[in-house]
Amino acid sequence: MFIHFLKLAKRHLFKNKLFAFINIFGLSMGLAVCMTMLLYLTHEYSYDSFNKNADRIFAIGAKAKIGADTIEMPSMSFQSAPIIQISLCDWILCQGGYVI
């Protein structure tokens, strides 16, 4: 039965060359894009995993409201570090951590 399907597929490929090319090209492009996305996501999720305290790394951002608009920034000024350390000191020590 499988050999019969192979013969039919071969006959279809040679009979409809343009249609077969479009199907094979689309399948190969879809697989290539899927593998590229998988590699990208694997890299993104492995970021900072070399650190022994990787589960304790946080990204800190800022949110500012100007009039009716809200702006989110993925970074903060270095001057806010002492304020964050003071405000989170009790929580960090409760979790068994340390404050630098």
SULZIVEN-V960884 format. One record per pair of residues at least 24 apart in sequence whose ideal C-beta (glycine too) atoms are under 10 Angstrom apart, sorted by the first residue. I is the first residue (numbers start at 0). J is the second residue. Records with the same first field share a line. If there is no record, write none. Layout:
I->J, J
This chain:
52->96, 97
55->91, 94, 96, 97
57->87
59->83
